[in-house]
Amino acid sequence: MARVTVVRSLYSRFEHLVHELSKFGVVGAVALVVNMSVMNVMLVAVKDKQIVATIVSTVVATCVAYVGNRYWTYKDRDKIDRRREMIFFFLINGVAAVIEVMFVFISKYGLGQDGQLAVNIAKFAFGMPVGMVFRLYCYRTFIFPEGATEEPKAQAVAAPAHGGSHVAHSHQQPVPETVSR
């Protein structure tokens, strides 16, 4: 019984984060399928252009991810200017793409492994996870930040009107019975 209470308590404490990560994961999974599909079609169609295939597939997947994250995962977040939001989004995804390309580059030129399987492993097993962590942090922090809450204003309490020497501090909560006096 106590375990269920602990689990419920933990879930209620982190419910918003669980929902956000779930949505981020679904959008990421769709973008991953798009990314893998575009990349592998390009690898078959254009031989020896692994870096180009990596970049093009990442750009296409980034567009899919923007739409999914803007209009589903982070739809309730305060929006910065759309132009600025898109610039940040694509700039951050550009850095993440460089991370992915770096792993493909190392596979191809550093290890001499440029086959389709090796390129897929380099990009999706190494580059993508590192890029995903970078993206998640940057999306939450810079692109889709949580709006400022009104809580600090509501918590601020003025000094009592009755001229007492008590000074209210911003971290004190008013006592419900005395608020209406």
C-alpha positions as CSV (number, residue, x, y, z in Angstrom):
1,M,0.0,0.0,0.0
2,A,2.8,2.4,0.9
3,R,4.6,1.6,-2.4
4,V,1.5,2.6,-4.4
5,T,1.4,5.9,-2.5
6,V,5.0,6.6,-3.2
7,V,4.6,5.8,-6.9
8,R,1.5,8.0,-7.1
9,S,3.3,10.8,-5.3
10,L,6.3,10.6,-7.5
11,Y,4.1,10.5,-10.6
12,S,2.0,13.5,-9.6
13,R,5.2,15.4,-8.8
14,F,6.8,14.7,-12.2
15,E,3.6,14.2,-14.3
16,H,4.2,17.3,-16.4
17,L,7.7,16.1,-17.2
18,V,6.5,12.6,-18.0
19,H,4.0,14.0,-20.5
20,E,6.5,16.3,-22.0
21,L,9.1,13.6,-22.5
22,S,6.4,11.3,-23.9
23,K,5.4,13.8,-26.5
24,F,9.0,14.7,-27.3
25,G,9.7,11.0,-27.7
26,V,6.8,10.5,-30.1
27,V,7.8,13.5,-32.2
28,G,11.4,12.3,-32.1
29,A,10.4,8.8,-33.2
30,V,8.4,10.2,-36.2
31,A,11.4,12.4,-37.1
32,L,13.7,9.4,-36.7
33,V,11.7,7.3,-39.2
34,V,11.8,10.3,-41.6
35,N,15.5,10.7,-41.0
36,M,16.3,7.1,-41.6
37,S,14.1,6.8,-44.6
38,V,15.5,9.8,-46.4
39,M,19.1,8.9,-45.5
40,N,18.9,5.4,-46.7
41,V,17.1,6.3,-49.9
42,M,19.9,8.8,-50.6
43,L,22.6,6.3,-49.7
44,V,21.2,3.9,-52.3
45,A,20.5,6.7,-54.9
46,V,23.8,8.6,-54.5
47,K,26.8,6.4,-53.8
48,D,29.7,7.8,-51.8
49,K,27.8,10.8,-50.5
50,Q,27.3,9.7,-46.9
51,I,27.9,13.2,-45.5
52,V,25.4,14.8,-47.9
53,A,22.9,12.1,-47.2
54,T,23.3,12.7,-43.5
55,I,22.8,16.5,-43.8
56,V,19.8,16.3,-46.1
57,S,18.0,13.7,-44.0
58,T,18.7,15.7,-40.9
59,V,17.3,18.9,-42.5
60,V,14.1,17.1,-43.6
61,A,13.7,15.4,-40.1
62,T,14.3,18.8,-38.4
63,C,11.4,20.3,-40.3
64,V,9.2,17.4,-39.2
65,A,10.4,17.8,-35.6
66,Y,9.8,21.6,-35.5
67,V,6.1,21.1,-36.6
68,G,5.6,18.3,-34.1
69,N,7.3,20.1,-31.2
70,R,5.8,23.5,-31.8
71,Y,2.2,22.4,-32.3
72,W,2.0,19.4,-30.0
73,T,4.8,18.9,-27.5
74,Y,5.3,22.5,-26.5
75,K,2.0,24.0,-27.7
76,D,1.2,25.4,-24.3
77,R,4.5,27.2,-23.8
78,D,4.9,30.9,-24.1
79,K,5.9,31.6,-27.6
80,I,8.8,33.9,-28.4
81,D,8.6,35.7,-31.7
82,R,8.1,33.0,-34.4
83,R,10.9,34.2,-36.5
84,R,13.3,34.1,-33.6
85,E,11.9,30.8,-32.4
86,M,12.5,29.2,-35.8
87,I,16.0,30.7,-36.1
88,F,16.9,29.3,-32.6
89,F,15.3,25.9,-33.5
90,F,17.2,25.5,-36.7
91,L,20.4,26.9,-35.2
92,I,20.3,24.4,-32.4
93,N,19.4,21.6,-34.8
94,G,22.3,22.7,-37.0
95,V,24.6,22.1,-34.1
96,A,23.0,18.8,-33.4
97,A,23.4,17.9,-37.1
98,V,27.1,18.7,-36.8
99,I,27.3,16.3,-33.9
100,E,25.7,13.6,-36.1
101,V,27.9,14.3,-39.1
102,M,30.9,14.2,-36.8
103,F,30.2,10.6,-36.0
104,V,29.7,9.7,-39.7
105,F,32.8,11.6,-40.6
106,I,34.8,9.6,-38.0
107,S,33.3,6.3,-39.3
108,K,34.1,7.1,-42.9
109,Y,37.4,8.9,-42.7
110,G,38.8,7.9,-39.3
111,L,37.8,4.2,-39.3
112,G,37.5,3.6,-43.0
113,Q,34.0,2.3,-42.5
114,D,31.7,3.9,-45.1
115,G,29.2,1.1,-45.9
116,Q,25.5,1.7,-45.4
117,L,25.4,-0.3,-42.1
118,A,28.5,1.5,-40.7
119,V,27.1,4.9,-41.6
120,N,23.7,4.0,-40.0
121,I,25.4,2.8,-36.8
122,A,27.6,5.9,-36.6
123,K,24.7,8.3,-37.2
124,F,21.8,6.6,-35.3
125,A,23.6,4.7,-32.5
126,F,26.1,7.4,-31.6
127,G,25.4,10.8,-33.2
128,M,21.6,10.8,-32.8
129,P,21.6,10.1,-29.0
130,V,24.2,12.7,-28.3
131,G,22.3,15.2,-30.5
132,M,19.0,14.3,-28.9
133,V,20.2,15.1,-25.4
134,F,21.6,18.4,-26.7
135,R,18.3,19.2,-28.5
136,L,16.1,18.4,-25.5
137,Y,18.1,20.6,-23.2
138,C,18.1,23.5,-25.7
139,Y,14.4,23.2,-26.6
140,R,13.4,23.4,-23.0
141,T,15.8,26.1,-22.1
142,F,15.9,28.4,-25.2
143,I,13.2,27.7,-27.8
144,F,10.2,26.6,-25.8
145,P,10.8,27.9,-22.3
146,E,8.2,27.7,-19.6
147,G,6.5,31.0,-19.1
148,A,7.1,33.0,-15.9
149,T,4.6,32.1,-13.3
150,E,2.6,34.6,-11.4
151,E,3.4,32.9,-8.1
152,P,6.0,35.3,-6.9
153,K,3.6,38.2,-7.2
154,A,0.8,36.3,-5.4
155,Q,3.2,35.4,-2.6
156,A,4.3,38.9,-1.9
157,V,2.5,40.2,1.1
158,A,2.4,43.8,2.2
159,A,3.1,44.9,5.7
160,P,0.0,44.9,7.9
161,A,-2.2,48.0,7.7
162,H,-2.7,48.1,11.5
163,G,0.8,49.6,12.0
164,G,2.3,46.6,13.8
165,S,6.0,46.0,13.7
166,H,5.7,42.8,11.9
167,V,7.3,42.9,8.4
168,A,6.0,40.4,5.9
169,H,8.5,38.5,3.9
170,S,8.0,37.4,0.4
171,H,8.3,33.7,1.3
172,Q,5.6,33.9,3.9
173,Q,2.1,32.7,3.1
174,P,-0.8,34.7,4.4
175,V,-3.0,33.0,6.9
176,P,-6.5,32.4,5.3
177,E,-8.4,33.7,8.3
178,T,-6.6,37.0,8.4
179,V,-6.6,37.8,4.7
180,S,-10.2,39.0,4.7
181,R,-9.8,41.3,7.8
